Amino acid sequence: MTPEIEILRQKLDSIEDNLIALLNERAKYVLEIGKIKREKGLPIVDLKREETILNRIKQKNSGPISNDFLINIFRKIIDESVRMENF
């Protein structure tokens, strides 16, 4: 492998480490929200909130990743969040 590629891969590794940490930090808040929803008898699924999240992603995305790709990723994140909130 070339040194340039190795350096770029190390940068990718660092970004991936940050993504993992951020997703786990997000999950901690999801668990807190799930607890509050259960205590208050609120529904776990909030379609309006999901729509808001997905619309915000489209507005914030400046590329080069497509909106469709990001929406797919965040749908998975939302699905996992709903699963976590149910516990």
The first five atom37 places (N, CA, C, CB, O) and aatype in JSON, in Angstrom:
{
  "aatype": [12, 16, 14, 6, 9, 6, 9, 10, 1, 5, 11, 10, 3, 15, 9, 6, 3, 2, 10, 9, 0, 10, 10, 2, 6, 1, 0, 11, 18, 19, 10, 6, 9, 7, 11, 9, 11, 1, 6, 11, 7, 10, 14, 9, 19, 3, 10, 11, 1, 6, 6, 16, 9, 10, 2, 1, 9, 11, 5, 11, 2, 15, 7, 14, 9, 15, 2, 3, 13, 10, 9, 2, 9, 13, 1, 11, 9, 9, 3, 6, 15, 19, 1, 12, 6, 2, 13],
  "atom_mask": [
    [1, 1, 1, 1, 1],
    [1, 1, 1, 1, 1],
    [1, 1, 1, 1, 1],
    [1, 1, 1, 1, 1],
    [1, 1, 1, 1, 1],
    [1, 1, 1, 1, 1],
    [1, 1, 1, 1, 1],
    [1, 1, 1, 1, 1],
    [1, 1, 1, 1, 1],
    [1, 1, 1, 1, 1],
    [1, 1, 1, 1, 1],
    [1, 1, 1, 1, 1],
    [1, 1, 1, 1, 1],
    [1, 1, 1, 1, 1],
    [1, 1, 1, 1, 1],
    [1, 1, 1, 1, 1],
    [1, 1, 1, 1, 1],
    [1, 1, 1, 1, 1],
    [1, 1, 1, 1, 1],
    [1, 1, 1, 1, 1],
    [1, 1, 1, 1, 1],
    [1, 1, 1, 1, 1],
    [1, 1, 1, 1, 1],
    [1, 1, 1, 1, 1],
    [1, 1, 1, 1, 1],
    [1, 1, 1, 1, 1],
    [1, 1, 1, 1, 1],
    [1, 1, 1, 1, 1],
    [1, 1, 1, 1, 1],
    [1, 1, 1, 1, 1],
    [1, 1, 1, 1, 1],
    [1, 1, 1, 1, 1],
    [1, 1, 1, 1, 1],
    [1, 1, 1, 0, 1],
    [1, 1, 1, 1, 1],
    [1, 1, 1, 1, 1],
    [1, 1, 1, 1, 1],
    [1, 1, 1, 1, 1],
    [1, 1, 1, 1, 1],
    [1, 1, 1, 1, 1],
    [1, 1, 1, 0, 1],
    [1, 1, 1, 1, 1],
    [1, 1, 1, 1, 1],
    [1, 1, 1, 1, 1],
    [1, 1, 1, 1, 1],
    [1, 1, 1, 1, 1],
    [1, 1, 1, 1, 1],
    [1, 1, 1, 1, 1],
    [1, 1, 1, 1, 1],
    [1, 1, 1, 1, 1],
    [1, 1, 1, 1, 1],
    [1, 1, 1, 1, 1],
    [1, 1, 1, 1, 1],
    [1, 1, 1, 1, 1],
    [1, 1, 1, 1, 1],
    [1, 1, 1, 1, 1],
    [1, 1, 1, 1, 1],
    [1, 1, 1, 1, 1],
    [1, 1, 1, 1, 1],
    [1, 1, 1, 1, 1],
    [1, 1, 1, 1, 1],
    [1, 1, 1, 1, 1],
    [1, 1, 1, 0, 1],
    [1, 1, 1, 1, 1],
    [1, 1, 1, 1, 1],
    [1, 1, 1, 1, 1],
    [1, 1, 1, 1, 1],
    [1, 1, 1, 1, 1],
    [1, 1, 1, 1, 1],
    [1, 1, 1, 1, 1],
    [1, 1, 1, 1, 1],
    [1, 1, 1, 1, 1],
    [1, 1, 1, 1, 1],
    [1, 1, 1, 1, 1],
    [1, 1, 1, 1, 1],
    [1, 1, 1, 1, 1],
    [1, 1, 1, 1, 1],
    [1, 1, 1, 1, 1],
    [1, 1, 1, 1, 1],
    [1, 1, 1, 1, 1],
    [1, 1, 1, 1, 1],
    [1, 1, 1, 1, 1],
    [1, 1, 1, 1, 1],
    [1, 1, 1, 1, 1],
    [1, 1, 1, 1, 1],
    [1, 1, 1, 1, 1],
    [1, 1, 1, 1, 1]
  ],
  "atom_positions": [
    [[0.85, -1.18, 0.0], [0.0, 0.0, 0.0], [0.89, 1.24, 0.0], [-0.97, 0.0, 1.23], [1.98, 1.23, 0.58]],
    [[0.43, 2.27, -0.64], [1.22, 3.5, -0.68], [1.08, 4.25, 0.64], [0.78, 4.41, -1.86], [0.07, 4.11, 1.34]],
    [[2.09, 5.05, 0.99], [1.99, 5.83, 2.23], [0.8, 6.78, 2.24], [3.27, 6.62, 2.43], [0.18, 7.0, 3.28]],
    [[0.47, 7.33, 1.07], [-0.67, 8.26, 1.01], [-1.97, 7.55, 1.34], [-0.76, 8.9, -0.39], [-2.81, 8.08, 2.07]],
    [[-2.14, 6.34, 0.79], [-3.35, 5.58, 1.08], [-3.39, 5.19, 2.55], [-3.42, 4.32, 0.19], [-4.45, 5.25, 3.18]],
    [[-2.26, 4.8, 3.09], [-2.21, 4.42, 4.51], [-2.61, 5.59, 5.4], [-0.81, 3.92, 4.88], [-3.35, 5.41, 6.37]],
    [[-2.12, 6.78, 5.09], [-2.47, 7.97, 5.87], [-3.97, 8.24, 5.78], [-1.66, 9.2, 5.38], [-4.62, 8.53, 6.79]],
    [[-4.52, 8.15, 4.57], [-5.95, 8.38, 4.4], [-6.78, 7.32, 5.12], [-6.31, 8.39, 2.91], [-7.83, 7.63, 5.69]],
    [[-6.32, 6.1, 5.1], [-7.04, 5.03, 5.82], [-7.0, 5.25, 7.32], [-6.44, 3.66, 5.48], [-7.98, 4.96, 8.02]],
    [[-5.89, 5.76, 7.82], [-5.82, 6.08, 9.25], [-6.82, 7.18, 9.6], [-4.4, 6.51, 9.64], [-7.44, 7.15, 10.67]],
    [[-6.97, 8.14, 8.7], [-7.96, 9.19, 8.93], [-9.37, 8.61, 8.91], [-7.83, 10.3, 7.87], [-10.22, 9.0, 9.72]],
    [[-9.62, 7.69, 7.99], [-10.92, 7.02, 7.95], [-11.17, 6.25, 9.24], [-11.01, 6.07, 6.75], [-12.28, 6.28, 9.78]],
    [[-10.16, 5.56, 9.74], [-10.29, 4.82, 11.0], [-10.69, 5.75, 12.13], [-8.98, 4.1, 11.35], [-11.54, 5.41, 12.96]],
    [[-10.07, 6.92, 12.17], [-10.38, 7.89, 13.22], [-11.82, 8.38, 13.11], [-9.41, 9.08, 13.15], [-12.53, 8.5, 14.11]],
    [[-12.25, 8.66, 11.9], [-13.63, 9.1, 11.67], [-14.6, 8.0, 12.08], [-13.85, 9.5, 10.19], [-15.63, 8.27, 12.71]],
    [[-14.29, 6.76, 11.73], [-15.16, 5.64, 12.1], [-15.24, 5.49, 13.61], [-14.67, 4.34, 11.46], [-16.3, 5.22, 14.16]],
    [[-14.1, 5.66, 14.28], [-14.11, 5.61, 15.75], [-15.04, 6.68, 16.32], [-12.68, 5.79, 16.31], [-15.79, 6.43, 17.26]],
    [[-14.96, 7.88, 15.73], [-15.84, 8.97, 16.19], [-17.3, 8.67, 15.91], [-15.45, 10.28, 15.5], [-18.16, 8.94, 16.75]],
    [[-17.6, 8.1, 14.75], [-18.98, 7.73, 14.44], [-19.53, 6.72, 15.45], [-19.07, 7.15, 13.02], [-20.66, 6.85, 15.91]],
    [[-18.72, 5.74, 15.79], [-19.13, 4.74, 16.77], [-19.42, 5.4, 18.12], [-18.05, 3.64, 16.93], [-20.44, 5.13, 18.75]],
    [[-18.52, 6.27, 18.54], [-18.71, 6.96, 19.82], [-19.96, 7.83, 19.8], [-17.47, 7.82, 20.16], [-20.71, 7.86, 20.77]],
    [[-20.18, 8.55, 18.7], [-21.35, 9.41, 18.6], [-22.65, 8.61, 18.56], [-21.25, 10.29, 17.36], [-23.64, 9.01, 19.18]],
    [[-22.65, 7.5, 17.85], [-23.86, 6.67, 17.8], [-24.18, 6.09, 19.17], [-23.68, 5.54, 16.78], [-25.34, 6.0, 19.55]],
    [[-23.15, 5.71, 19.91], [-23.39, 5.2, 21.25], [-23.83, 6.3, 22.21], [-22.14, 4.52, 21.79], [-24.64, 6.06, 23.1]],
    [[-23.31, 7.5, 22.03], [-23.77, 8.64, 22.83], [-25.25, 8.92, 22.52], [-22.9, 9.91, 22.56], [-26.04, 9.17, 23.42]],
    [[-25.6, 8.88, 21.24], [-26.99, 9.07, 20.83], [-27.88, 8.01, 21.46], [-27.12, 9.04, 19.29], [-28.98, 8.3, 21.92]],
    [[-27.39, 6.78, 21.48], [-28.16, 5.66, 22.04], [-28.45, 5.87, 23.52], [-27.42, 4.35, 21.83], [-29.51, 5.47, 24.0]],
    [[-27.53, 6.48, 24.24], [-27.76, 6.75, 25.66], [-28.95, 7.7, 25.85], [-26.5, 7.35, 26.31], [-29.76, 7.53, 26.75]],
    [[-29.03, 8.71, 24.97], [-30.17, 9.62, 25.04], [-31.46, 8.93, 24.63], [-29.93, 10.84, 24.14], [-32.53, 9.19, 25.19]],
    [[-31.37, 8.04, 23.66], [-32.53, 7.25, 23.24], [-33.07, 6.45, 24.42], [-32.17, 6.31, 22.06], [-34.28, 6.4, 24.64]],
    [[-32.18, 5.82, 25.17], [-32.62, 5.05, 26.33], [-33.31, 5.93, 27.36], [-31.44, 4.33, 26.97], [-34.31, 5.52, 27.96]],
    [[-32.78, 7.12, 27.58], [-33.41, 8.07, 28.51], [-34.8, 8.46, 28.03], [-32.53, 9.33, 28.68], [-35.75, 8.5, 28.81]],
    [[-34.91, 8.75, 26.73], [-36.2, 9.13, 26.17], [-37.2, 7.98, 26.3], [-36.05, 9.55, 24.69], [-38.36, 8.19, 26.64]],
    [[-36.74, 6.76, 26.02], [-37.6, 5.59, 26.15], [-38.12, 5.44, 27.56], [0.0, 0.0, 0.0], [-39.29, 5.11, 27.77]],
    [[-37.26, 5.67, 28.52], [-37.66, 5.57, 29.93], [-38.75, 6.6, 30.25], [-36.44, 5.78, 30.86], [-39.75, 6.28, 30.89]],
    [[-38.55, 7.82, 29.81], [-39.53, 8.88, 30.06], [-40.86, 8.55, 29.37], [-39.0, 10.25, 29.57], [-41.93, 8.72, 29.95]],
    [[-40.78, 8.09, 28.12], [-42.0, 7.73, 27.39], [-42.79, 6.65, 28.13], [-41.66, 7.27, 25.97], [-44.01, 6.73, 28.23]],
    [[-42.08, 5.64, 28.63], [-42.77, 4.57, 29.36], [-43.39, 5.1, 30.64], [-41.79, 3.42, 29.68], [-44.52, 4.76, 30.97]],
    [[-42.65, 5.93, 31.38], [-43.18, 6.5, 32.62], [-44.42, 7.36, 32.38], [-42.11, 7.32, 33.3], [-45.34, 7.36, 33.2]],
    [[-44.44, 8.08, 31.28], [-45.53, 9.0, 30.97], [-46.62, 8.35, 30.12], [-45.0, 10.22, 30.27], [-47.63, 8.98, 29.81]],
    [[-46.41, 7.08, 29.74], [-47.4, 6.39, 28.93], [-47.48, 6.92, 27.5], [0.0, 0.0, 0.0], [-48.53, 6.84, 26.86]],
    [[-46.38, 7.47, 27.02], [-46.34, 8.02, 25.66], [-45.99, 6.92, 24.65], [-45.32, 9.17, 25.58], [-45.31, 5.96, 24.99]],
    [[-46.46, 7.08, 23.43], [-46.11, 6.08, 22.42], [-44.62, 6.12, 22.09], [-46.93, 6.3, 21.14], [-44.01, 7.19, 22.09]],
    [[-44.04, 4.97, 21.83], [-42.62, 4.88, 21.49], [-42.37, 5.49, 20.11], [-42.14, 3.42, 21.53], [-41.43, 6.26, 19.93]],
    [[-43.2, 5.14, 19.16], [-43.01, 5.63, 17.79], [-43.64, 7.01, 17.66], [-43.63, 4.64, 16.76], [-44.8, 7.23, 18.02]],
    [[-42.85, 7.95, 17.13], [-43.31, 9.32, 16.9], [-43.02, 9.65, 15.44], [-42.61, 10.34, 17.89], [-41.93, 10.13, 15.11]],
    [[-43.99, 9.4, 14.58], [-43.79, 9.58, 13.14], [-43.47, 11.03, 12.77], [-45.01, 9.12, 12.39], [-42.72, 11.28, 11.83]],
    [[-44.04, 11.98, 13.5], [-43.75, 13.39, 13.24], [-42.28, 13.68, 13.51], [-44.65, 14.3, 14.09], [-41.63, 14.4, 12.75]],
    [[-41.75, 13.14, 14.6], [-40.34, 13.33, 14.93], [-39.45, 12.68, 13.88], [-40.02, 12.75, 16.33], [-38.44, 13.26, 13.47]],
    [[-39.81, 11.48, 13.43], [-39.04, 10.81, 12.4], [-39.0, 11.66, 11.13], [-39.63, 9.42, 12.1], [-37.95, 11.8, 10.5]],
    [[-40.14, 12.21, 10.75], [-40.21, 13.06, 9.56], [-39.33, 14.29, 9.73], [-41.67, 13.48, 9.28], [-38.64, 14.7, 8.79]],
    [[-39.34, 14.87, 10.91], [-38.51, 16.04, 11.2], [-37.04, 15.69, 11.06], [-38.8, 16.58, 12.6], [-36.27, 16.45, 10.47]],
    [[-36.64, 14.56, 11.6], [-35.24, 14.12, 11.51], [-34.83, 13.97, 10.05], [-35.03, 12.79, 12.28], [-33.8, 14.48, 9.63]],
    [[-35.64, 13.26, 9.28], [-35.29, 12.98, 7.89], [-35.28, 14.25, 7.06], [-36.27, 11.98, 7.3], [-34.43, 14.4, 6.18]],
    [[-36.19, 15.17, 7.31], [-36.18, 16.44, 6.59], [-34.96, 17.28, 6.94], [-37.45, 17.23, 6.9], [-34.37, 17.92, 6.07]],
    [[-34.57, 17.25, 8.21], [-33.38, 18.0, 8.65], [-32.13, 17.45, 7.99], [-33.24, 17.95, 10.18], [-31.24, 18.21, 7.61]],
    [[-32.06, 16.14, 7.85], [-30.91, 15.51, 7.19], [-30.81, 15.99, 5.75], [-31.03, 13.97, 7.24], [-29.72, 16.32, 5.28]],
    [[-31.93, 16.03, 5.06], [-31.92, 16.5, 3.66], [-31.45, 17.95, 3.58], [-33.33, 16.36, 3.04], [-30.7, 18.31, 2.68]],
    [[-31.89, 18.76, 4.52], [-31.51, 20.18, 4.51], [-30.04, 20.38, 4.85], [-32.37, 20.95, 5.49], [-29.38, 21.25, 4.28]],
    [[-29.51, 19.57, 5.76], [-28.13, 19.72, 6.22], [-27.11, 19.11, 5.27], [-27.98, 19.1, 7.58], [-25.95, 19.52, 5.27]],
    [[-27.53, 18.15, 4.46], [-26.6, 17.43, 3.62], [-26.08, 18.31, 2.47], [-27.26, 16.17, 3.05], [-26.85, 18.81, 1.66]],
    [[-24.77, 18.47, 2.45], [-24.15, 19.24, 1.36], [-23.34, 18.34, 0.43], [-23.26, 20.34, 1.93], [-22.62, 18.83, -0.44]],
    [[-23.46, 17.02, 0.62], [-22.79, 16.07, -0.26], [-21.33, 15.89, 0.09], [0.0, 0.0, 0.0], [-20.81, 16.58, 0.96]],
    [[-20.68, 15.0, -0.57], [-21.07, 14.31, -1.79], [-21.98, 13.09, -1.59], [-19.85, 13.87, -2.5], [-22.43, 12.5, -2.57]],
    [[-22.27, 12.73, -0.36], [-23.17, 11.6, -0.13], [-24.59, 12.01, -0.5], [-23.09, 11.12, 1.36], [-25.02, 13.13, -0.19]],
    [[-25.31, 11.12, -1.15], [-26.67, 11.43, -1.58], [-27.63, 11.46, -0.38], [-27.16, 10.41, -2.62], [-27.42, 10.81, 0.63]],
    [[-28.69, 12.24, -0.54], [-29.75, 12.28, 0.48], [-30.34, 10.89, 0.68], [-30.86, 13.27, 0.08], [-30.58, 10.48, 1.82]],
    [[-30.58, 10.15, -0.41], [-31.16, 8.82, -0.3], [-30.31, 7.9, 0.57], [-31.34, 8.2, -1.68], [-30.84, 7.16, 1.39]],
    [[-29.01, 7.96, 0.4], [-28.11, 7.13, 1.19], [-28.21, 7.5, 2.67], [-26.66, 7.29, 0.7], [-28.35, 6.63, 3.53]],
    [[-28.15, 8.8, 2.96], [-28.24, 9.24, 4.35], [-29.59, 8.91, 4.96], [-27.99, 10.74, 4.45], [-29.66, 8.51, 6.13]],
    [[-30.65, 9.06, 4.2], [-31.98, 8.71, 4.69], [-32.03, 7.23, 5.05], [-33.07, 9.05, 3.63], [-32.58, 6.86, 6.09]],
    [[-31.47, 6.39, 4.21], [-31.44, 4.95, 4.5], [-30.68, 4.66, 5.79], [-30.8, 4.18, 3.34], [-31.12, 3.84, 6.6]],
    [[-29.56, 5.31, 5.98], [-28.78, 5.11, 7.21], [-29.6, 5.56, 8.42], [-27.43, 5.9, 7.14], [-29.67, 4.84, 9.42]],
    [[-30.2, 6.73, 8.33], [-30.94, 7.23, 9.48], [-32.22, 6.45, 9.74], [-31.27, 8.68, 9.28], [-32.67, 6.38, 10.88]],
    [[-32.8, 5.87, 8.72], [-33.95, 4.98, 8.96], [-33.5, 3.78, 9.8], [-34.57, 4.49, 7.61], [-34.23, 3.34, 10.69]],
    [[-32.31, 3.27, 9.52], [-31.77, 2.16, 10.33], [-31.51, 2.63, 11.76], [-30.45, 1.61, 9.7], [-31.81, 1.91, 12.71]],
    [[-30.96, 3.82, 11.9], [-30.7, 4.36, 13.24], [-32.02, 4.54, 13.99], [-29.94, 5.71, 13.14], [-32.1, 4.22, 15.17]],
    [[-33.02, 5.06, 13.32], [-34.33, 5.24, 13.95], [-34.93, 3.89, 14.33], [-35.29, 6.01, 13.0], [-35.48, 3.74, 15.42]],
    [[-34.83, 2.91, 13.43], [-35.35, 1.57, 13.74], [-34.68, 1.0, 15.01], [-35.12, 0.61, 12.54], [-35.35, 0.43, 15.87]],
    [[-33.38, 1.17, 15.1], [-32.67, 0.68, 16.28], [-33.08, 1.47, 17.52], [-31.15, 0.78, 16.07], [-33.19, 0.91, 18.61]],
    [[-33.3, 2.76, 17.35], [-33.73, 3.59, 18.48], [-35.08, 3.13, 19.01], [-33.82, 5.08, 18.06], [-35.28, 3.03, 20.22]],
    [[-36.01, 2.84, 18.11], [-37.32, 2.35, 18.52], [-37.18, 1.01, 19.24], [-38.26, 2.21, 17.29], [-37.83, 0.78, 20.25]],
    [[-36.33, 0.15, 18.71], [-36.1, -1.14, 19.37], [-35.56, -0.93, 20.79], [-35.11, -1.99, 18.54], [-36.0, -1.58, 21.73]],
    [[-34.61, -0.01, 20.92], [-34.01, 0.26, 22.23], [-35.03, 0.88, 23.18], [-32.8, 1.2, 22.09], [-35.04, 0.56, 24.37]],
    [[-35.87, 1.76, 22.68], [-36.86, 2.43, 23.54], [-37.89, 1.45, 24.08], [-37.56, 3.55, 22.77], [-38.53, 1.71, 25.1]],
    [[-38.06, 0.34, 23.42], [-39.04, -0.66, 23.86], [-38.53, -1.5, 25.04], [-39.39, -1.59, 22.71], [-39.26, -2.34, 25.55]],
    [[-37.3, -1.27, 25.46], [-36.77, -2.06, 26.6], [-36.72, -1.27, 27.85], [-35.4, -2.58, 26.3], [-36.31, -1.78, 28.89]]
  ]
}
